[in-house]
């Protein structure tokens, strides 16, 4: 099949967590490395605190901008149950990088008892869903750096280890995707993420 | 130079390179960013957000009839609003190239329906172009502009959510600077479709369609890719990309200039393959036509016509065609997970109004915008939504039909300017008694915060007169006009109950800027004192995503809290405060 040469990345989480920036950086890093690139993201209603997914695909020739289920080379999740929700996107040998962050959906909080609950065995389920799993608290690491909003870049750092793109492409992509003021913080966030095993 | 661009950015770039000088539109996902990106070429292109798509269309049509190259942008349902001028501009024709950029939303990611804009091309007898990636989005805009000008016809560029919001690499070119004198020529038979001249125009439209079909026949936007002979696939738009992954060995006829149909090319392609399949998103527009040519083909039998297509769905189609069981996705890890639908943001001012309406036995006729989310539990305070402006006029319909409950129409500020005003006039004119609440958050929020006639700022960021919703209400003849702060639940309750008890029509403007646009919290972060909390769950009725409840007592997620303080107001035990959060 033609998509063998295509590398596919999905980012999942909750609207507002900075998934768009993370996917933009992957796309730019791939572009700087000389690949054809396509991305897809969600705008409008679907963004409002809902479950979101962003797609990046690169290679010598890319057709669909969305990642077909079961083919993602890496899956990055900024919220842990969102990783489970989109688990079927990952390829059998794919790498999942999941932040141990929980954002309880309104459907759990507001609906009377007996309805949906936030699962308690998330860690366990993640291990079963993803044979190759990196599971850590990206939010905590970002907070230690001084800004919880950098959690997306910490996660990106960890995820970058599953993609064969050179370090300088990542640095260039980050530098061109964030504001000058935020550059150092984001580069440090990336480095810290990249050292996570 | 090459750049990674979304389809919408690329359409804007195409407008720039094609020498467009006037661009108009009304925001609507997935089309919004086209005009936002055109606005970046401020020194070369005049651009504006118009109050609605009809006005936007007419402004751009005027510019075009005066000789300027122009575009107008909107989402699929916006073209319904602009359908009236489209139908007759097709007769009058244009001088400067005129392209209607319309973005469809297969899968209804952010829309109330899934209509297929290609039907409008046939309906209005105008050409349509369908890009499949960002490079084509730019190229086809420019091609559509040329065809429009050459044949003096409006043209449609049809995008979809996946074309508009996917990014891919685009080669950039220079802007074509057109030296032309602008001004409509004095020629009533050319521009005035009163019956005597309109009949002549109709004949021209019919003849033009023939010339356009010839143009489509030879257009580079329509191409045959010869691979194996056993299967040939006719496809267009994003479906082309999926086809290339699912049937890499198949021959393909890719339509980019897809109406009027290039019949010769379709016949040539069909003759060269053993089996013909049509793969298209939404309506069976191409399939129906191919059959009408007497060519045997398959399409809808295997390819779903509801929802958007994807590689996975088409793999299912392929399996079905080949008599195999489609592979099922292993979704067992997602089983039993709580749903996470989009919700009103923490700090959203609309929450106060819906919470208050929840205490009244009223019919709430809603409208299109962020506040559509007020239909979800626990707020659950919207009974019906039809279309832009429908919140106002339908309220009047319930009222006149004799609904046993008092009727409230809820509409956003941008939507009010779009098409709420005429409904309000109707209520006053025809002695209605509805209460209309304008949720004025000072922006077009859902589509990503665009300015509108009430904000005092143009698309280009220049200061302008801010048109007052309250003044419009009074000018329409409403005598009960009130303005409330929706974060003040008591005041909101007072205003709403007073109007509920009145027989007169009334207008309440709930005024508070969207905190997401302001990029700051409304007030200090709140927290719940677990010692004082009795677990009554009153605060959970607000449906605030920052209030998390997973068993014992609710907690406020400090990173999400918008600081609006509504939870503090509703808590009967004084357990919520900002001190606690410090």
Boltz contact constraints between the chains, C-beta under 6 A:
constraints:
  - contact:
      token1: [A, 2]
      token2: [B, 248]
      max_distance: 6.0
  - contact:
      token1: [A, 3]
      token2: [B, 245]
      max_distance: 6.0
  - contact:
      token1: [A, 27]
      token2: [B, 4]
      max_distance: 6.0
  - contact:
      token1: [A, 31]
      token2: [B, 4]
      max_distance: 6.0
  - contact:
      token1: [A, 38]
      token2: [B, 166]
      max_distance: 6.0
  - contact:
      token1: [A, 38]
      token2: [B, 168]
      max_distance: 6.0
  - contact:
      token1: [A, 39]
      token2: [B, 167]
      max_distance: 6.0
  - contact:
      token1: [A, 40]
      token2: [B, 166]
      max_distance: 6.0
  - contact:
      token1: [A, 41]
      token2: [B, 165]
      max_distance: 6.0
  - contact:
      token1: [A, 43]
      token2: [B, 29]
      max_distance: 6.0
  - contact:
      token1: [A, 43]
      token2: [B, 165]
      max_distance: 6.0
  - contact:
      token1: [A, 44]
      token2: [B, 29]
      max_distance: 6.0
  - contact:
      token1: [A, 44]
      token2: [B, 110]
      max_distance: 6.0
  - contact:
      token1: [A, 45]
      token2: [B, 110]
      max_distance: 6.0
  - contact:
      token1: [A, 45]
      token2: [B, 342]
      max_distance: 6.0
  - contact:
      token1: [A, 46]
      token2: [B, 109]
      max_distance: 6.0
  - contact:
      token1: [A, 46]
      token2: [B, 110]
      max_distance: 6.0
  - contact:
      token1: [A, 46]
      token2: [B, 342]
      max_distance: 6.0
  - contact:
      token1: [A, 48]
      token2: [B, 342]
      max_distance: 6.0
  - contact:
      token1: [A, 49]
      token2: [B, 342]
      max_distance: 6.0
  - contact:
      token1: [A, 49]
      token2: [B, 343]
      max_distance: 6.0
  - contact:
      token1: [A, 49]
      token2: [B, 545]
      max_distance: 6.0
  - contact:
      token1: [A, 50]
      token2: [B, 340]
      max_distance: 6.0
  - contact:
      token1: [A, 50]
      token2: [B, 341]
      max_distance: 6.0
  - contact:
      token1: [A, 50]
      token2: [B, 342]
      max_distance: 6.0
  - contact:
      token1: [A, 51]
      token2: [B, 340]
      max_distance: 6.0
  - contact:
      token1: [A, 63]
      token2: [B, 241]
      max_distance: 6.0
  - contact:
      token1: [A, 63]
      token2: [B, 244]
      max_distance: 6.0
  - contact:
      token1: [A, 63]
      token2: [B, 245]
      max_distance: 6.0
  - contact:
      token1: [A, 64]
      token2: [B, 241]
      max_distance: 6.0
  - contact:
      token1: [A, 64]
      token2: [B, 242]
      max_distance: 6.0
  - contact:
      token1: [A, 64]
      token2: [B, 245]
      max_distance: 6.0
  - contact:
      token1: [A, 64]
      token2: [B, 311]
      max_distance: 6.0
  - contact:
      token1: [A, 65]
      token2: [B, 166]
      max_distance: 6.0
  - contact:
      token1: [A, 68]
      token2: [B, 311]
      max_distance: 6.0
  - contact:
      token1: [A, 68]
      token2: [B, 312]
      max_distance: 6.0
  - contact:
      token1: [A, 69]
      token2: [B, 312]
      max_distance: 6.0
  - contact:
      token1: [A, 69]
      token2: [B, 329]
      max_distance: 6.0
  - contact:
      token1: [A, 81]
      token2: [B, 337]
      max_distance: 6.0
  - contact:
      token1: [A, 84]
      token2: [B, 333]
      max_distance: 6.0
  - contact:
      token1: [A, 84]
      token2: [B, 334]
      max_distance: 6.0
  - contact:
      token1: [A, 84]
      token2: [B, 337]
      max_distance: 6.0
  - contact:
      token1: [A, 85]
      token2: [B, 334]
      max_distance: 6.0
  - contact:
      token1: [A, 85]
      token2: [B, 337]
      max_distance: 6.0
  - contact:
      token1: [A, 87]
      token2: [B, 333]
      max_distance: 6.0
  - contact:
      token1: [A, 88]
      token2: [B, 329]
      max_distance: 6.0
  - contact:
      token1: [A, 88]
      token2: [B, 330]
      max_distance: 6.0
  - contact:
      token1: [A, 88]
      token2: [B, 331]
      max_distance: 6.0
  - contact:
      token1: [A, 104]
      token2: [B, 548]
      max_distance: 6.0
  - contact:
      token1: [A, 104]
      token2: [B, 550]
      max_distance: 6.0
  - contact:
      token1: [A, 105]
      token2: [B, 338]
      max_distance: 6.0
  - contact:
      token1: [A, 105]
      token2: [B, 340]
      max_distance: 6.0
  - contact:
      token1: [A, 106]
      token2: [B, 343]
      max_distance: 6.0
  - contact:
      token1: [A, 106]
      token2: [B, 543]
      max_distance: 6.0
  - contact:
      token1: [A, 106]
      token2: [B, 545]
      max_distance: 6.0
  - contact:
      token1: [A, 107]
      token2: [B, 338]
      max_distance: 6.0
  - contact:
      token1: [A, 107]
      token2: [B, 339]
      max_distance: 6.0
  - contact:
      token1: [A, 108]
      token2: [B, 338]
      max_distance: 6.0
  - contact:
      token1: [A, 109]
      token2: [B, 540]
      max_distance: 6.0
  - contact:
      token1: [A, 109]
      token2: [B, 547]
      max_distance: 6.0
  - contact:
      token1: [A, 109]
      token2: [B, 548]
      max_distance: 6.0
  - contact:
      token1: [A, 109]
      token2: [B, 549]
      max_distance: 6.0
  - contact:
      token1: [A, 110]
      token2: [B, 378]
      max_distance: 6.0
  - contact:
      token1: [A, 110]
      token2: [B, 540]
      max_distance: 6.0
  - contact:
      token1: [A, 110]
      token2: [B, 543]
      max_distance: 6.0
  - contact:
      token1: [A, 116]
      token2: [B, 338]
      max_distance: 6.0
  - contact:
      token1: [A, 118]
      token2: [B, 550]
      max_distance: 6.0
  - contact:
      token1: [A, 129]
      token2: [B, 333]
      max_distance: 6.0
